[in-house]
Amino acid sequence: MIINPQNLDTAFRGWKTQFNEAFAAGETHGERIAMTVPSSTREEAYGWLGQFPQLREWVGDRVVKDIKAHGFTITNVKFESTISISREDYADDRYGVFGSMFREMGHQAKVHPDELIFGLLAEGETTLCYDGQNFFDTDHPSVDRNGDAVTVSNILEPLGTDTPWYLFDTSRPIKPMIWQEREDYEFQMVNNHNDTGVFMTDLYHYGVRARVNAGFGLWHMAFMCKGPLNAANYKAARAAMMELRGDQGRVLGLKPDTLVVPPSLEEAARQIAVAQFDGAGASNVWSGTADVIVTPQLA
């Protein structure tokens, strides 16, 4: 290939098309449990987390709820992936072999949010959320039906030592996790052969960059179990989650609709939430109560 700006630009546009096609085709699950929040600064504060705007009977004046300043922030993080192609590869017409690499780059960019979201989920027992407790904890501050202060758990008790599995309510606009976007994934190039870096190295650079991050949202909408994934524990976890109350002491009306497991628990998860019959051949009363997400990030 004759190396000139026109031919270099043609090659870039072809690779960008392959990148975009692979990006569009990538299958992801993070958006099921995480709400996307546009970011306009280096970090975003989430002082409003924990304030459930439930309706009340209007008696007297309105009761105005102040948004508590929990001081919970998520800082955007910059990510990149870069490859280089030598001038000789262009000159010898070998640039066509790089198409698969750019398609894989597009795929990796698409699934990267899942890597961050579910990877963070696996750290939920040791990472603080907006109320100052670990996201999965046994003593989240709350109130009872009378408005008295209590602590509640979003971990099924008694605590076990088995591989963890998770239940989520994903039916509402507010999600249990947060996906924060400052700068979305962008495919870029440095392929001007008059560029100083290209002149010095004889390499053209192509890559993707983004400034994003994942964080914890509402712990009420997520429940963890470290006991066996069986019908008894599944039933208990659902019941405990649906009994959780908001900051006004009223039942939140949560609906556990998503079961998230590592690959090692896929069969058990599908037996609980998908199979029409249980192991004894009887009708499975839990069939269809939750969609199953299997993610290697929990392995």
RAQUIWO-V425637 format. One record per residue. N is the residue number from 0. RES is the residue in one letter. OMEGA is omega in degrees with one decimal (999 if undefined). Layout:
n=N res=RES omega=OMEGA
n=N res=RES omega=OMEGA
This chain:
n=0 res=M omega=173.7
n=1 res=I omega=-176.1
n=2 res=I omega=175.2
n=3 res=N omega=-175.9
n=4 res=P omega=-178.1
n=5 res=Q omega=-179.2
n=6 res=N omega=177.2
n=7 res=L omega=178.7
n=8 res=D omega=177.6
n=9 res=T omega=178.2
n=10 res=A omega=-180.0
n=11 res=F omega=-178.7
n=12 res=R omega=176.8
n=13 res=G omega=178.9
n=14 res=W omega=177.8
n=15 res=K omega=176.7
n=16 res=T omega=178.5
n=17 res=Q omega=176.3
n=18 res=F omega=-177.1
n=19 res=N omega=179.2
n=20 res=E omega=178.9
n=21 res=A omega=178.1
n=22 res=F omega=-178.5
n=23 res=A omega=-175.7
n=24 res=A omega=-176.1
n=25 res=G omega=179.0
n=26 res=E omega=-178.9
n=27 res=T omega=-179.8
n=28 res=H omega=-175.5
n=29 res=G omega=-178.5
n=30 res=E omega=178.5
n=31 res=R omega=-175.9
n=32 res=I omega=-176.8
n=33 res=A omega=174.6
n=34 res=M omega=179.6
n=35 res=T omega=-179.4
n=36 res=V omega=175.6
n=37 res=P omega=-179.8
n=38 res=S omega=-179.6
n=39 res=S omega=-179.6
n=40 res=T omega=-179.9
n=41 res=R omega=179.0
n=42 res=E omega=-179.3
n=43 res=E omega=177.8
n=44 res=A omega=-177.3
n=45 res=Y omega=-179.9
n=46 res=G omega=-176.2
n=47 res=W omega=-179.4
n=48 res=L omega=179.3
n=49 res=G omega=179.6
n=50 res=Q omega=-177.8
n=51 res=F omega=-176.0
n=52 res=P omega=179.5
n=53 res=Q omega=179.7
n=54 res=L omega=176.3
n=55 res=R omega=175.4
n=56 res=E omega=-177.6
n=57 res=W omega=176.7
n=58 res=V omega=-175.6
n=59 res=G omega=179.6
n=60 res=D omega=172.0
n=61 res=R omega=173.6
n=62 res=V omega=-176.1
n=63 res=V omega=179.6
n=64 res=K omega=176.1
n=65 res=D omega=174.1
n=66 res=I omega=-178.0
n=67 res=K omega=177.5
n=68 res=A omega=-178.1
n=69 res=H omega=-178.2
n=70 res=G omega=-178.5
n=71 res=F omega=-179.1
n=72 res=T omega=173.9
n=73 res=I omega=-178.5
n=74 res=T omega=178.7
n=75 res=N omega=-179.4
n=76 res=V omega=-179.3
n=77 res=K omega=179.3
n=78 res=F omega=178.4
n=79 res=E omega=169.3
n=80 res=S omega=-171.5
n=81 res=T omega=173.3
n=82 res=I omega=178.3
n=83 res=S omega=176.9
n=84 res=I omega=-175.5
n=85 res=S omega=176.8
n=86 res=R omega=179.1
n=87 res=E omega=178.2
n=88 res=D omega=175.5
n=89 res=Y omega=-175.5
n=90 res=A omega=-178.9
n=91 res=D omega=177.0
n=92 res=D omega=178.5
n=93 res=R omega=-173.7
n=94 res=Y omega=179.8
n=95 res=G omega=-177.3
n=96 res=V omega=-176.5
n=97 res=F omega=-178.2
n=98 res=G omega=-179.0
n=99 res=S omega=-180.0
n=100 res=M omega=179.0
n=101 res=F omega=174.4
n=102 res=R omega=177.6
n=103 res=E omega=176.9
n=104 res=M omega=176.9
n=105 res=G omega=178.5
n=106 res=H omega=-179.2
n=107 res=Q omega=177.0
n=108 res=A omega=-178.1
n=109 res=K omega=-175.7
n=110 res=V omega=-179.5
n=111 res=H omega=175.9
n=112 res=P omega=177.1
n=113 res=D omega=179.7
n=114 res=E omega=-179.4
n=115 res=L omega=-175.8
n=116 res=I omega=-177.3
n=117 res=F omega=174.2
n=118 res=G omega=176.9
n=119 res=L omega=179.1
n=120 res=L omega=-179.8
n=121 res=A omega=179.4
n=122 res=E omega=-173.1
n=123 res=G omega=179.8
n=124 res=E omega=-175.1
n=125 res=T omega=-177.7
n=126 res=T omega=-176.8
n=127 res=L omega=172.9
n=128 res=C omega=-167.6
n=129 res=Y omega=-176.3
n=130 res=D omega=178.0
n=131 res=G omega=176.1
n=132 res=Q omega=170.8
n=133 res=N omega=-176.1
n=134 res=F omega=171.8
n=135 res=F omega=-174.9
n=136 res=D omega=-178.8
n=137 res=T omega=-176.4
n=138 res=D omega=172.0
n=139 res=H omega=176.7
n=140 res=P omega=179.5
n=141 res=S omega=175.6
n=142 res=V omega=177.7
n=143 res=D omega=-176.1
n=144 res=R omega=179.2
n=145 res=N omega=-179.5
n=146 res=G omega=179.2
n=147 res=D omega=-178.0
n=148 res=A omega=177.1
n=149 res=V omega=170.6
n=150 res=T omega=-178.3
n=151 res=V omega=-175.6
n=152 res=S omega=167.8
n=153 res=N omega=170.0
n=154 res=I omega=-179.4
n=155 res=L omega=178.9
n=156 res=E omega=2.4
n=157 res=P omega=-177.8
n=158 res=L omega=178.4
n=159 res=G omega=179.3
n=160 res=T omega=179.6
n=161 res=D omega=176.1
n=162 res=T omega=-176.4
n=163 res=P omega=169.4
n=164 res=W omega=-165.6
n=165 res=Y omega=172.1
n=166 res=L omega=179.9
n=167 res=F omega=164.4
n=168 res=D omega=-179.4
n=169 res=T omega=-171.9
n=170 res=S omega=-172.1
n=171 res=R omega=177.4
n=172 res=P omega=175.6
n=173 res=I omega=-175.9
n=174 res=K omega=178.3
n=175 res=P omega=179.5
n=176 res=M omega=-179.4
n=177 res=I omega=171.1
n=178 res=W omega=-173.6
n=179 res=Q omega=-177.2
n=180 res=E omega=172.6
n=181 res=R omega=175.6
n=182 res=E omega=-175.2
n=183 res=D omega=-177.2
n=184 res=Y omega=-175.5
n=185 res=E omega=177.5
n=186 res=F omega=-173.7
n=187 res=Q omega=-178.3
n=188 res=M omega=162.9
n=189 res=V omega=-175.3
n=190 res=N omega=174.0
n=191 res=N omega=-175.2
n=192 res=H omega=173.5
n=193 res=N omega=176.6
n=194 res=D omega=-176.5
n=195 res=T omega=-179.7
n=196 res=G omega=177.8
n=197 res=V omega=179.6
n=198 res=F omega=-175.2
n=199 res=M omega=-172.4
n=200 res=T omega=-174.1
n=201 res=D omega=-179.8
n=202 res=L omega=173.5
n=203 res=Y omega=-173.1
n=204 res=H omega=178.7
n=205 res=Y omega=-178.4
n=206 res=G omega=177.3
n=207 res=V omega=177.4
n=208 res=R omega=176.6
n=209 res=A omega=173.3
n=210 res=R omega=-170.5
n=211 res=V omega=170.3
n=212 res=N omega=176.2
n=213 res=A omega=178.7
n=214 res=G omega=179.5
n=215 res=F omega=176.8
n=216 res=G omega=-175.6
n=217 res=L omega=-178.9
n=218 res=W omega=-179.6
n=219 res=H omega=-173.3
n=220 res=M omega=179.2
n=221 res=A omega=-178.6
n=222 res=F omega=-178.9
n=223 res=M omega=174.5
n=224 res=C omega=177.3
n=225 res=K omega=172.1
n=226 res=G omega=179.5
n=227 res=P omega=176.1
n=228 res=L omega=179.2
n=229 res=N omega=-174.6
n=230 res=A omega=-177.3
n=231 res=A omega=-179.6
n=232 res=N omega=177.7
n=233 res=Y omega=178.1
n=234 res=K omega=-178.3
n=235 res=A omega=179.7
n=236 res=A omega=178.2
n=237 res=R omega=-177.8
n=238 res=A omega=-179.3
n=239 res=A omega=-179.3
n=240 res=M omega=-177.2
n=241 res=M omega=179.7
n=242 res=E omega=-178.5
n=243 res=L omega=-177.7
n=244 res=R omega=178.8
n=245 res=G omega=-174.8
n=246 res=D omega=176.3
n=247 res=Q omega=178.8
n=248 res=G omega=-179.3
n=249 res=R omega=178.9
n=250 res=V omega=-175.0
n=251 res=L omega=-178.7
n=252 res=G omega=-178.4
n=253 res=L omega=-178.0
n=254 res=K omega=177.8
n=255 res=P omega=-174.4
n=256 res=D omega=-177.6
n=257 res=T omega=179.0
n=258 res=L omega=-176.8
n=259 res=V omega=-175.8
n=260 res=V omega=169.9
n=261 res=P omega=-178.8
n=262 res=P omega=-177.3
n=263 res=S omega=-178.8
n=264 res=L omega=-177.5
n=265 res=E omega=-178.1
n=266 res=E omega=179.8
n=267 res=A omega=-180.0
n=268 res=A omega=-179.8
n=269 res=R omega=176.4
n=270 res=Q omega=-179.4
n=271 res=I omega=-167.4
n=272 res=A omega=-175.3
n=273 res=V omega=-174.0
n=274 res=A omega=179.3
n=275 res=Q omega=-177.8
n=276 res=F omega=177.9
n=277 res=D omega=-175.6
n=278 res=G omega=179.9
n=279 res=A omega=179.3
n=280 res=G omega=178.1
n=281 res=A omega=178.4
n=282 res=S omega=179.8
n=283 res=N omega=-175.5
n=284 res=V omega=-178.1
n=285 res=W omega=-179.8
n=286 res=S omega=177.7
n=287 res=G omega=-178.8
n=288 res=T omega=179.1
n=289 res=A omega=170.7
n=290 res=D omega=-177.7
n=291 res=V omega=172.3
n=292 res=I omega=177.3
n=293 res=V omega=-176.3
n=294 res=T omega=178.3
n=295 res=P omega=179.8
n=296 res=Q omega=178.3
n=297 res=L omega=-176.7
n=298 res=A omega=999
